[in-house]
């Protein structure tokens, strides 16, 4: 990364995870794109600082290459057990956007998406990779940088007078990104609750509830910037296999094998985990059964069942190893053949 300094990229090796998160927040406060990288235990240490970025409403990206846990766990093995940590792992009602690449090549595009969402909605964004993706490789076409859509975020200059620091963009509900040092735009910053519009410290009960809902609704509103789920295979059928992260290859191979044998099965893959794509409920509703394979004990399945009230079956593995195609394929046959036996009975 130090080789990128000629392109304006600044890197720093901090003394610990907390300091690294603080540096990323400082970069964002100063008008730059702040990113901090770690794995699950590091996210635990950074959680208070991430909460600060949520209250201060500053853009920040947290890259978590998930590994086997808890604690030091299996530091060289893969797992997908930090999903709930990314969505809920801070004190208070503390929302964050969560994205997850599904192939090594997708890591670039989803990193661009993470920064785009962070600065558009002025909020922290989690980038959830995993050990399998981090150690994987594939042919990747180097993109033409000139063709990457740029996200233009206006930064107030003070020329048009004072702008309330917690005023809201009517489309995104994001506050203005006011860089410090601009005459006439001085404002308070920090972890104490802010008064709506003015940004002053506030202990008012109704204001706290208002600001809590504003922050949550802002993250939920990011669904407007998220593409719809796409289904691989038929748009409706007997079984949908839904995955996320580095399970894509095994899932798609298993589904293709089953389809070649005449089974009514399709698959889809979530790259946006908070909020979910806007058509998620519609996609789930077109299939008689849903299977979610994941390298944890059912975290995505729990979230989907809670939100959409759909009966979802899980295929869970926590061995520090990725799925084998045959493991998912056998589960597909088991579920579909059970359905046939029930109908026949």
BELCORUR-V557992 format. One record per pair of residues at least 4 apart in sequence whose ideal C-beta (glycine too) atoms are under 8 Angstrom apart, sorted by the first residue. I is the first residue (numbers start at 1). GAP is how many residues later the second one is. D is the distance in Angstrom with one decimal. If there is no record, write none. Layout:
{{I,GAP,D} {I,GAP,D}}
This chain:
{{1,8,6.6} {1,10,4.5} {2,9,5.7} {4,5,3.8} {4,7,7.8} {5,4,6.1} {5,5,6.9} {5,6,7.7} {10,17,7.7} {10,22,7.7} {12,8,7.6} {12,11,5.7} {14,5,3.9} {14,6,3.9} {14,8,8.0} {14,9,5.9} {15,4,5.3} {16,4,7.1} {16,29,7.2} {17,4,6.5} {17,19,7.9} {17,21,5.8} {17,25,4.2} {17,28,4.0} {17,29,5.3} {18,4,6.4} {18,27,5.5} {18,28,6.5} {18,30,7.7} {18,31,6.3} {19,4,6.4} {20,4,6.7} {20,16,4.8} {20,18,7.3} {20,22,7.9} {20,26,7.3} {21,4,6.5} {21,15,5.1} {21,24,7.9} {21,25,3.9} {21,28,3.6} {21,29,6.6} {21,41,7.7} {22,4,6.3} {22,27,5.7} {23,4,6.5} {23,11,7.5} {23,13,7.3} {24,4,6.6} {24,10,3.6} {24,11,5.9} {24,12,4.1} {24,36,5.5} {24,37,7.8} {24,38,7.9} {25,4,6.2} {25,9,6.2} {25,24,6.1} {25,27,6.3} {25,28,5.3} {25,31,7.5} {25,33,6.1} {25,35,6.1} {26,4,6.3} {26,8,7.3} {27,5,4.4} {27,6,7.1} {27,7,3.6} {28,4,6.7} {28,5,7.3} {28,6,3.9} {28,25,7.1} {28,30,4.3} {28,31,5.3} {28,32,5.2} {29,27,7.5} {29,29,5.9} {29,151,6.6} {29,160,6.8} {30,149,6.5} {30,150,6.8} {31,124,6.2} {31,146,6.8} {31,148,3.9} {33,26,7.1} {33,28,7.4} {33,82,5.6} {33,85,7.7} {33,86,7.3} {34,24,7.7} {34,25,7.2} {34,26,5.0} {34,27,7.2} {35,25,7.4} {35,26,4.4} {35,27,7.6} {35,28,6.4} {35,80,7.9} {36,10,6.6} {36,24,7.5} {36,25,7.7} {36,26,5.8} {36,27,7.3} {37,25,7.8} {37,26,4.1} {37,27,7.9} {37,28,7.4} {38,4,2.8} {38,5,5.9} {38,8,6.7} {38,24,7.5} {38,25,7.3} {38,26,6.2} {38,27,7.8} {39,4,7.4} {39,25,6.1} {39,26,5.3} {39,27,6.4} {39,28,4.9} {39,36,7.5} {39,43,8.0} {40,4,6.8} {40,24,6.5} {40,26,6.0} {40,27,6.3} {40,29,5.0} {40,30,7.7} {40,33,7.7} {40,41,7.3} {40,42,4.6} {40,45,6.6} {41,4,7.0} {41,28,7.0} {41,30,6.5} {41,31,6.9} {41,32,7.9} {42,4,6.1} {42,22,7.7} {43,4,6.6} {43,7,7.9} {43,19,6.7} {43,21,5.3} {43,39,6.6} {43,42,6.0} {43,43,7.3} {43,46,7.0} {44,41,7.3} {44,45,7.3} {46,4,5.7} {46,16,6.8} {47,4,6.5} {47,42,5.8} {47,43,4.8} {47,44,7.8} {48,4,6.8} {48,42,7.6} {48,43,7.7} {49,4,6.8} {50,4,6.6} {50,10,7.3} {50,12,6.4} {50,40,5.9} {50,44,7.5} {50,46,6.9} {50,74,5.4} {51,4,6.5} {51,39,4.7} {51,40,6.3} {51,41,6.9} {51,43,5.1} {51,140,7.1} {52,4,5.9} {52,138,7.6} {52,139,4.7} {53,4,7.8} {53,5,4.9} {53,7,4.6} {53,70,7.7} {53,71,4.8} {54,36,7.3} {54,40,5.1} {54,41,6.9} {54,42,6.8} {54,69,6.7} {54,70,6.0} {54,161,6.3} {55,135,7.8} {55,136,5.4} {55,137,7.6} {55,138,6.9} {55,139,6.9} {55,160,7.9} {56,133,5.5} {56,134,6.8} {56,135,7.2} {57,65,4.7} {57,66,6.5} {57,109,7.5} {57,117,7.3} {57,118,5.0} {57,158,7.3} {58,64,6.7} {58,66,7.9} {59,56,7.6} {59,59,3.7} {59,60,4.5} {59,62,8.0} {59,63,5.7} {59,64,6.8} {59,65,7.5} {59,66,7.7} {59,118,7.3} {60,58,6.2} {60,64,4.5} {60,65,7.3} {61,50,7.6} {61,53,4.8} {61,54,5.9} {61,57,5.6} {61,63,7.4} {61,64,5.2} {61,65,7.9} {61,66,5.8} {62,24,7.9} {62,34,7.9} {62,62,6.3} {62,63,7.3} {62,64,5.1} {62,65,6.8} {63,48,7.7} {63,64,4.4} {63,66,6.7} {64,18,5.7} {64,22,6.7} {64,62,6.2} {64,63,7.0} {64,64,5.5} {64,65,7.0} {65,64,4.7} {65,65,6.5} {65,66,6.4} {65,68,7.8} {65,69,4.7} {66,12,7.1} {66,13,5.4} {66,14,5.8} {66,15,6.7} {66,16,4.7} {66,62,6.4} {66,63,6.9} {66,64,4.3} {66,65,6.7} {66,179,7.9} {67,6,6.4} {67,7,6.1} {67,8,5.6} {67,9,7.3} {67,10,6.2} {67,11,6.8} {67,12,6.0} {67,63,7.7} {67,64,5.2} {68,5,4.4} {68,6,2.9} {68,7,7.6} {68,9,4.5} {68,10,7.2} {68,11,4.5} {68,13,7.7} {68,63,7.9} {68,250,7.4} {68,252,4.5} {69,4,3.8} {69,5,7.6} {69,10,6.7} {69,12,5.9} {69,13,7.6} {73,4,8.0} {73,6,7.8} {74,5,7.2} {74,246,4.4} {76,55,7.2} {77,54,5.9} {77,243,2.9} {77,244,7.1} {78,52,4.9} {78,53,3.4} {78,54,4.1} {78,57,7.9} {78,168,6.9} {78,217,6.5} {78,242,6.4} {78,243,7.1} {78,244,6.0} {79,51,6.7} {79,52,7.1} {79,216,5.1} {79,217,6.6} {79,239,6.4} {79,241,6.5} {80,48,7.9} {80,50,5.8} {80,164,7.3} {80,165,5.4} {80,166,7.6} {80,167,7.5} {80,214,5.2} {80,215,4.0} {80,216,5.0} {80,219,7.5} {81,214,7.2} {81,215,4.1} {81,216,7.6} {81,218,6.9} {81,237,7.0} {82,4,5.9} {82,46,6.7} {83,4,6.5} {83,15,7.5} {83,45,6.9} {83,161,7.8} {83,190,6.5} {83,213,6.9} {83,216,4.4} {83,217,6.1} {83,220,7.6} {84,4,5.5} {84,5,6.8} {84,215,5.0} {84,218,7.9} {84,219,7.8} {85,4,3.7} {86,10,6.8} {86,12,4.9} {86,40,4.1} {86,42,5.9} {86,187,7.6} {86,188,7.5} {87,9,7.1} {87,11,5.9} {87,186,7.2} {87,187,5.0} {87,216,7.4} {90,4,3.9} {90,6,7.9} {92,120,7.9} {93,119,5.0} {93,122,7.4} {93,123,6.2} {94,121,8.0} {95,28,7.4} {95,120,5.8} {95,121,5.0} {95,123,7.8} {95,124,4.1} {95,125,7.8} {95,179,7.5} {96,27,6.5} {96,28,4.7} {96,29,6.6} {96,30,5.7} {96,123,6.8} {96,178,7.0} {97,17,7.8} {97,20,5.1} {97,21,7.4} {97,24,6.9} {97,26,6.2} {97,27,7.4} {97,28,4.4} {97,29,7.1} {97,122,5.7} {97,125,5.5} {97,175,8.0} {97,177,6.0} {97,178,7.5} {98,27,7.3} {98,28,4.5} {98,30,6.2} {98,174,7.5} {98,175,4.3} {98,176,4.1} {99,11,5.3} {99,14,5.7} {99,15,5.3} {99,18,7.2} {99,26,6.6} {99,27,7.1} {99,28,5.9} {99,29,7.1} {99,172,6.2} {99,173,5.6} {99,174,7.0} {100,10,7.1} {100,27,7.5} {100,28,4.2} {100,29,7.3} {100,144,5.4} {100,145,4.8} {100,170,7.2} {100,171,5.9} {100,172,7.9} {100,173,5.8} {101,5,3.9} {101,6,4.6} {101,8,7.4} {101,9,4.1} {101,10,7.9} {101,26,7.7} {101,28,6.1} {101,32,6.4} {101,144,7.5} {101,170,6.9} {102,4,5.5} {102,31,7.9} {102,141,7.8} {102,142,7.2} {102,143,6.1} {102,144,6.6} {102,145,7.7} {102,146,3.9} {102,167,5.4} {102,169,6.2} {103,4,7.7} {103,30,7.0} {103,33,7.7} {103,35,6.2} {103,143,7.7} {103,145,6.2} {103,146,7.4} {104,29,5.6} {104,32,4.6} {104,33,5.6} {104,34,5.1} {104,36,7.2} {105,4,7.8} {105,33,5.4} {105,34,7.7} {105,35,4.2} {106,4,5.4} {106,165,7.4} {107,4,6.1} {107,22,6.4} {107,26,6.6} {108,4,6.8} {108,32,7.5} {108,35,7.1} {109,4,6.4} {110,4,6.3} {110,17,6.6} {110,161,6.4} {111,4,6.8} {111,16,6.2} {112,4,6.2} {112,36,6.5} {113,4,6.2} {114,4,6.3} {114,11,4.6} {114,12,7.9} {114,13,4.6} {115,4,6.4} {115,10,7.6} {115,36,7.6} {116,4,6.0} {116,35,4.7} {116,109,7.6} {117,4,5.9} {117,6,7.8} {117,8,5.2} {117,105,5.8} {117,108,6.3} {118,4,7.6} {118,5,6.4} {118,6,6.8} {118,7,4.4} {119,32,5.9} {119,34,4.8} {119,58,7.2} {120,31,6.2} {120,33,7.2} {120,52,5.8} {120,54,6.6} {120,102,7.6} {120,105,6.4} {121,51,5.5} {121,52,7.5} {121,53,5.2} {121,97,5.6} {121,98,6.9} {121,100,7.4} {121,101,5.3} {121,104,7.9} {122,50,7.9} {122,52,4.0} {122,53,5.5} {122,55,6.5} {122,96,7.8} {123,51,7.7} {123,92,7.5} {123,95,6.4} {123,96,6.0} {128,117,6.5} {128,145,7.1} {129,4,4.9} {129,5,5.7} {129,116,7.5} {129,117,7.8} {130,4,6.9} {130,115,5.4} {130,116,4.9} {130,165,7.3} {131,4,6.1} {132,4,6.0} {132,114,4.0} {132,190,4.7} {133,112,7.2} {133,113,4.5} {136,110,7.3} {143,4,6.9} {143,5,6.3} {144,4,7.6} {153,24,5.8} {154,22,7.8} {154,23,8.0} {155,21,7.7} {155,22,5.3} {155,23,7.3} {155,24,5.7} {156,4,7.5} {156,7,5.0} {156,20,5.5} {156,21,7.9} {156,22,5.6} {156,26,7.0} {156,29,6.0} {157,25,6.7} {158,4,8.0} {158,24,4.6} {158,25,5.8} {158,26,4.6} {158,27,5.1} {161,23,7.0} {162,22,5.7} {162,23,6.6} {163,4,6.4} {163,13,5.6} {163,15,6.9} {163,22,6.3} {164,33,4.7} {164,34,5.9} {164,35,7.0} {165,10,6.4} {165,11,6.8} {165,13,5.7} {165,20,7.6} {165,22,3.8} {165,23,7.7} {165,33,7.4} {165,34,3.9} {166,9,5.1} {166,28,5.6} {166,29,7.2} {166,30,5.9} {166,31,5.4} {166,32,6.6} {166,33,4.3} {167,8,6.6} {167,9,6.6} {167,30,5.7} {168,5,5.1} {168,6,7.1} {168,7,6.4} {168,46,7.6} {169,4,6.4} {169,5,4.9} {169,6,7.8} {169,7,7.8} {171,53,8.0} {172,46,7.1} {172,49,6.7} {173,41,6.4} {173,44,6.4} {173,45,4.2} {173,48,6.0} {174,44,6.7} {178,4,6.8} {178,7,5.1} {178,9,6.5} {180,6,8.0} {182,4,8.0} {187,12,5.0} {188,6,7.6} {188,11,5.6} {188,12,6.1} {188,13,6.4} {189,10,7.9} {190,11,7.7} {192,9,4.7} {193,8,7.0} {193,9,5.4} {193,10,7.0} {193,14,7.3} {193,15,5.4} {193,18,6.2} {194,4,7.9} {194,5,4.9} {194,6,7.0} {194,7,7.0} {194,8,6.4} {194,17,6.3} {195,4,6.5} {195,5,4.6} {195,6,7.3} {195,7,3.8} {195,9,7.2} {195,12,5.7} {196,11,6.1} {196,14,5.7} {196,15,6.0} {196,18,7.1} {202,5,4.8} {202,6,7.2} {202,9,8.0} {203,5,7.7} {204,4,6.7} {205,4,6.8} {206,4,6.3} {207,4,6.2} {208,4,6.2} {209,4,6.4} {210,4,6.3} {211,4,6.4} {212,4,6.5} {213,4,5.8} {214,4,6.2} {215,4,6.9} {216,4,6.3} {217,4,5.9} {218,4,7.5} {219,55,7.0} {219,56,6.7} {220,55,5.3} {222,4,6.5} {222,53,5.9} {223,52,4.6} {223,53,7.5} {223,54,7.0} {223,55,5.0} {226,46,4.7} {226,49,6.9} {226,51,5.3} {226,52,7.0} {227,45,7.9} {227,50,6.7} {228,49,5.3} {228,50,6.4} {228,51,4.4} {229,39,5.1} {229,41,7.1} {229,48,4.7} {229,50,5.6} {229,51,5.9} {229,54,5.0} {230,38,6.6} {231,4,5.5} {231,9,7.5} {231,35,5.2} {231,36,7.4} {231,37,5.0} {231,52,6.3} {232,20,6.2} {232,23,6.8} {232,34,6.1} {232,35,4.9} {232,36,6.6} {232,37,7.9} {233,4,7.3} {233,22,6.4} {233,26,6.1} {233,32,6.8} {233,33,3.1} {233,34,6.4} {234,30,7.0} {234,32,5.2} {235,31,7.5} {235,51,6.2} {236,50,3.7} {236,51,6.3} {237,27,4.0} {237,28,6.5} {237,29,5.6} {237,49,7.7} {237,50,5.8} {237,51,7.5} {238,25,7.4} {238,26,3.9} {238,27,6.6} {238,49,7.0} {238,50,5.1} {238,51,6.5} {238,98,5.9} {238,101,6.6} {239,24,7.5} {239,25,6.7} {239,26,4.4} {239,27,7.5} {239,48,6.2} {239,49,7.0} {239,50,4.8} {239,51,7.4} {239,52,6.3} {239,93,6.4} {239,96,6.0} {239,97,5.8} {240,25,7.6} {240,26,5.6} {240,27,6.9} {240,28,6.5} {240,43,7.2} {240,44,6.9} {240,46,7.7} {240,47,3.9} {240,49,7.3} {240,50,5.0} {240,51,7.2} {241,10,5.4} {241,13,7.3} {241,14,5.6} {241,24,6.5} {241,25,7.4} {241,26,4.2} {241,27,7.8} {241,49,7.9} {241,50,4.9} {241,51,7.8} {241,52,6.8} {241,87,6.9} {241,91,6.8} {242,25,7.0} {242,26,5.4} {242,27,7.3} {242,28,6.8} {242,42,7.8} {242,48,6.0} {242,49,7.2} {242,50,5.2} {242,58,7.9} {242,62,7.6} {242,70,7.9} {243,4,4.2} {243,5,6.2} {243,8,4.6} {243,24,7.1} {243,26,5.3} {243,27,7.3} {243,49,6.9} {243,50,5.7} {243,51,6.8} {244,25,6.4} {244,26,4.4} {244,27,7.4} {244,29,6.3} {244,50,6.8} {244,56,5.8} {245,49,7.8} {245,50,7.8} {246,49,7.9} {246,76,6.4} {247,4,5.4} {247,46,5.7} {247,47,6.6} {247,48,7.0} {247,75,7.3} {247,76,5.7} {248,4,6.0} {248,21,5.2} {249,4,6.2} {250,4,6.2} {250,43,7.6} {250,72,6.6} {250,73,4.1} {250,74,6.5} {250,75,5.0} {250,77,7.5} {250,78,5.6} {251,4,6.2} {251,16,5.3} {251,18,7.2} {251,42,6.2} {251,72,7.5} {251,77,5.8} {252,4,6.2} {252,15,6.0} {253,4,6.4} {253,72,4.4} {254,4,6.4} {254,71,4.9} {254,72,7.6} {254,74,3.8} {254,75,4.0} {254,78,6.2} {255,4,6.2} {255,10,5.5} {255,11,6.7} {255,12,4.4} {255,73,7.9} {255,77,7.2} {256,4,6.4} {257,4,6.9} {257,68,7.1} {257,72,5.5} {258,5,4.2} {258,7,4.9} {258,71,6.1} {258,74,4.9} {258,75,7.0} {258,78,7.9} {259,4,6.2} {259,6,6.1} {259,7,7.9} {263,69,6.7} {263,70,7.4} {263,73,5.6} {264,72,7.5} {265,67,5.6} {265,71,6.9} {266,21,7.3} {268,15,6.1} {270,6,6.9} {270,7,7.4} {270,10,7.9} {270,30,7.3} {272,4,6.6} {272,5,5.8} {273,27,7.3} {273,30,7.9} {276,4,4.4} {276,28,7.9} {276,31,7.1} {279,4,5.7} {280,4,6.3} {280,24,7.8} {280,28,6.9} {281,4,6.1} {281,27,5.2} {282,4,7.0} {283,4,7.9} {284,6,5.9} {284,20,7.4} {284,24,5.7} {284,26,5.1} {285,25,7.6} {288,51,7.1} {289,24,6.9} {289,46,5.8} {289,47,7.8} {289,50,6.9} {290,14,7.8} {290,20,6.2} {290,21,7.6} {290,22,4.6} {290,23,7.0} {291,21,7.5} {291,22,5.3} {291,23,7.5} {291,24,6.2} {291,40,6.4} {291,41,7.0} {291,44,6.2} {292,6,7.5} {292,8,5.6} {292,9,4.5} {292,12,6.9} {292,20,5.6} {292,21,7.4} {292,22,5.3} {292,23,7.2} {293,21,7.5} {293,22,4.1} {293,23,7.7} {293,24,7.7} {293,30,5.9} {293,34,7.9} {293,35,5.3} {293,38,7.3} {294,4,7.0} {294,5,6.8} {294,6,5.4} {294,7,7.2} {294,20,7.0} {294,21,7.6} {294,22,6.4} {294,23,8.0} {295,21,7.7} {295,22,5.6} {295,23,6.5} {295,27,7.1} {295,28,7.3} {296,4,7.9} {296,20,6.5} {296,22,6.3} {297,19,5.2} {297,21,6.5} {298,4,5.6} {298,16,4.4} {298,18,5.5} {299,4,6.7} {300,4,6.2} {301,4,6.2} {301,11,5.0} {301,12,7.8} {301,13,4.4} {302,4,6.2} {303,4,6.2} {304,4,5.7} {304,6,6.5} {304,8,5.6} {305,4,7.1} {305,5,6.3} {305,6,7.3} {305,7,5.4} {313,22,6.5} {315,8,7.9} {315,12,7.2} {315,13,6.5} {315,16,4.9} {317,4,7.2} {317,6,6.2} {317,10,7.3} {323,4,5.4} {323,5,5.7} {324,4,7.8} {325,4,5.8} {326,4,6.0} {327,4,6.8} {328,4,6.5} {329,4,6.7} {330,4,6.2} {331,4,6.4} {332,4,6.3} {333,4,5.7} {334,4,6.3} {335,4,6.8} {336,4,6.7} {337,4,6.5} {338,4,6.4} {339,4,6.5} {340,4,6.2} {341,4,6.0}}
